[in-house]
Every structure is written in C-alpha cells, then in structure tokens.
Amino acid sequence: MGSNPSMGNWEEFYQQGGPTMHVILMIAIVGAAVVAERAWQLLIRCNVDAGRLLSGVQALMFVGDTAGALRLCSIRPSAAARVIRAGVVAGIDRWRAEAAVREAQMQVMPVLTRRIASLSSLASLAMLVGLLGTIFGLVQGFRCGGGAHLSAEHRSAALAQSISIAINTTGFGILVAAALLSARLWLATVRDRLVADVALVGAKVMNLVTGLNEPTPELTSPYR
C-alpha cells in the first residue's frame, strides 16, 4: 500500500509515486521561484513606509529644497517613491503633475502585480498532474489484476505498487497546490497594500506640489 509522507519515509514516498512525481516536483520548483521573486520584489524592494517618505518629501518641499526631495526619493526606489518623484519633477502645474503621477502609477502597477496570478495556474496544474498519475496507477493496477501469467505473490506486489502510484501522486499534487495557493493569498495581500499606498501617495503628491494641501504629519494606508 502507499506510504504516508513524513521526514523518515519521504524518499520512499517520492520514489513510489513513479515518474509523474518528477513533473509535480518541477511545478513546485517553478512555483517556489515565482514566490521567491515576488517576495523579494514586494517585501524588500517596494516595501517602504510611504507615509514617512511623503512626510519627508513634504518637509523638504516646503523649505524649497526640491533637489533634496528628489534625493530622498532616490535613496530607495520603491513604487511609492517613483510616484512621488514623478509628481515632484512635474512641478506646480496641476495638469502636468497629474499626468506625470498617472503615468508613474501605470508604470509601477505591473511591477507589483505581475506573476502572482500564475501561482493559481501552477496550483491547478499540479493537481491535474497528480490526478493523471492516479489514472496511470489505476490503469497499471487493472493490468496487473488481469495478468494471468503472474503468480499471486507478484500480482499482489504489482497491485500494491500501482496503488502507491495512484495515492502518492494525488497526495503530492494536492500538497504542492495547497502551498502555492497559500503563497498566492499571502502575496496578494501584500500587493493590495502596496497598490493602495501607490494610489494614496499619488493623490497626496499632486496636492502637495500644486500647493492645494496643508502639510500632513503622517500618511496612513487603509491596508495598514
């Protein structure tokens, strides 16, 4: 019969699943690479305190230090920093500032959202490949059951092997799919918070550079 995966028999579990396990493992590796890249992009490169950054830019702008405000935005080129910088560079003309901010937002949105949806497709693919392995295992089991030339002992061993293939591939596919879907949910939550920050700082920086807003000590995102 198929064995359950654990620290002690994982290798046996994997080997008993047959060739289909290799395909599911490749899907898991691709998914892990996507998760790692998105986590680095969203949590390290783009994850800054947008409110604190805008407050610093605002303070510099009110004393006329535009160059200092641009340098502050360049220290850590996050998505929010790119939007703020675009508004500062555009100057006090509201139409130019609005166009520049909208363009910057359109440029950074794909950086925040790309490849996250592909995790759902990879999860579905892992489950389908697992089910395909189950079908292969069942077909092999039926063939073994109908093999009159085999002894009862060999027939029993072949049937146990086919059941292992059917169970292990399904279990491995479900395990990989669950991990990928959990990672997608987590990354989507981080993405939504950053997208909200980008939208919020875009409106704030347009008001700032055109002199339509008073200084704000702190900016908070609805996702914080």
NORNORWO-V422407 format. One record per residue. RES is the residue in three letters. PSI is psi as a letter, one per 30 degrees, with the letter a starting at -180 (* if undefined). OMEGA is omega in radians with two decimals (none if undefined). Layout:
# NORNORWO-V422407
RES/PSI/OMEGA + RES/PSI/OMEGA
This chain:
# NORNORWO-V422407
MET/l/3.14 + GLY/k/-3.14 + SER/l/3.13 + ASN/k/-3.13 + PRO/k/3.05 + SER/l/3.14 + MET/e/-3.07 + GLY/e/-3.04 + ASN/g/-3.13 + TRP/e/-3.13 + GLU/e/3.10 + GLU/e/3.10 + PHE/e/-3.11 + TYR/e/-3.10 + GLN/e/-3.13 + GLN/f/-3.13 + GLY/f/3.11 + GLY/a/-3.06 + PRO/f/-3.11 + THR/f/3.12 + MET/e/3.13 + HIS/e/3.14 + VAL/e/3.13 + ILE/e/3.11 + LEU/e/3.10 + MET/e/3.09 + ILE/e/3.12 + ALA/e/3.14 + ILE/e/3.10 + VAL/e/3.12 + GLY/e/3.12 + ALA/e/3.10 + ALA/e/3.10 + VAL/e/3.14 + VAL/e/-3.14 + ALA/e/3.14 + GLU/e/-3.14 + ARG/e/3.12 + ALA/e/3.10 + TRP/e/-3.11 + GLN/e/-3.02 + LEU/e/-3.03 + LEU/f/-3.09 + ILE/e/-3.04 + ARG/e/-3.04 + CYS/f/-3.02 + ASN/j/3.07 + VAL/l/3.07 + ASP/j/-3.07 + ALA/e/-3.14 + GLY/e/3.13 + ARG/e/3.12 + LEU/e/-3.13 + LEU/e/3.09 + SER/e/3.09 + GLY/e/3.09 + VAL/e/-3.13 + GLN/e/3.13 + ALA/e/3.13 + LEU/e/3.14 + MET/e/-3.10 + PHE/f/3.03 + VAL/g/3.06 + GLY/g/-3.12 + ASP/i/3.13 + THR/e/3.12 + ALA/e/3.10 + GLY/e/3.10 + ALA/e/3.12 + LEU/e/3.10 + ARG/e/3.12 + LEU/e/3.12 + CYS/f/-3.09 + SER/f/-3.12 + ILE/e/3.11 + ARG/j/-3.00 + PRO/i/3.10 + SER/l/3.12 + ALA/e/3.13 + ALA/e/3.13 + ALA/e/3.12 + ARG/e/3.11 + VAL/e/3.13 + ILE/e/-3.14 + ARG/e/3.13 + ALA/e/3.12 + GLY/e/3.14 + VAL/e/-3.14 + VAL/e/-3.10 + ALA/f/3.10 + GLY/a/-2.95 + ILE/f/3.11 + ASP/j/-3.01 + ARG/e/-3.10 + TRP/e/3.08 + ARG/e/-3.14 + ALA/e/-3.13 + GLU/e/3.13 + ALA/e/-3.13 + ALA/e/-3.14 + VAL/e/3.13 + ARG/e/3.12 + GLU/e/3.11 + ALA/e/3.11 + GLN/e/3.11 + MET/e/3.13 + GLN/e/-3.06 + VAL/f/-3.11 + MET/e/3.09 + PRO/e/3.11 + VAL/e/-3.10 + LEU/f/-2.96 + THR/f/-3.00 + ARG/k/3.01 + ARG/f/3.14 + ILE/e/3.14 + ALA/f/-3.12 + SER/f/3.11 + LEU/e/3.08 + SER/e/3.11 + SER/e/3.11 + LEU/e/3.11 + ALA/e/3.10 + SER/e/3.14 + LEU/e/3.12 + ALA/e/3.12 + MET/e/-3.14 + LEU/e/3.10 + VAL/e/3.07 + GLY/e/3.08 + LEU/e/3.07 + LEU/e/3.07 + GLY/e/3.08 + THR/e/3.11 + ILE/e/3.11 + PHE/e/3.14 + GLY/e/3.13 + LEU/e/3.11 + VAL/e/3.11 + GLN/e/3.11 + GLY/e/3.12 + PHE/e/3.13 + ARG/e/3.13 + CYS/e/3.14 + GLY/f/-3.12 + GLY/g/-3.12 + GLY/j/-3.10 + ALA/f/-3.10 + HIS/f/-3.12 + LEU/k/3.06 + SER/l/-3.13 + ALA/e/-3.13 + GLU/e/3.12 + HIS/e/3.12 + ARG/e/3.11 + SER/e/3.13 + ALA/e/3.14 + ALA/e/3.12 + LEU/e/3.10 + ALA/e/3.12 + GLN/e/-3.14 + SER/e/3.10 + ILE/e/3.09 + SER/e/3.11 + ILE/e/-3.09 + ALA/e/-3.08 + ILE/e/-3.04 + ASN/e/3.13 + THR/e/3.09 + THR/e/3.14 + GLY/e/-3.14 + PHE/e/3.11 + GLY/e/3.12 + ILE/e/3.14 + LEU/e/3.13 + VAL/e/-3.14 + ALA/e/3.14 + ALA/e/3.13 + ALA/e/-3.13 + LEU/e/3.13 + LEU/e/3.09 + SER/e/3.11 + ALA/e/3.12 + ARG/e/3.12 + LEU/e/3.13 + TRP/e/-3.13 + LEU/e/3.11 + ALA/e/3.10 + THR/e/3.10 + VAL/e/3.12 + ARG/e/-3.11 + ASP/e/3.12 + ARG/e/3.14 + LEU/e/3.09 + VAL/e/3.09 + ALA/e/3.09 + ASP/e/-3.14 + VAL/e/3.12 + ALA/e/-3.09 + LEU/e/-3.13 + VAL/f/3.08 + GLY/e/3.12 + ALA/e/-3.11 + LYS/e/-3.09 + VAL/e/3.07 + MET/e/3.08 + ASN/e/-3.12 + LEU/e/-3.03 + VAL/f/3.12 + THR/g/3.06 + GLY/g/-3.11 + LEU/f/-3.09 + ASN/k/3.04 + GLU/l/3.11 + PRO/k/3.13 + THR/k/-3.06 + PRO/e/-3.09 + GLU/k/3.11 + LEU/k/3.14 + THR/k/3.11 + SER/k/3.09 + PRO/f/3.13 + TYR/g/3.14 + ARG/*/none
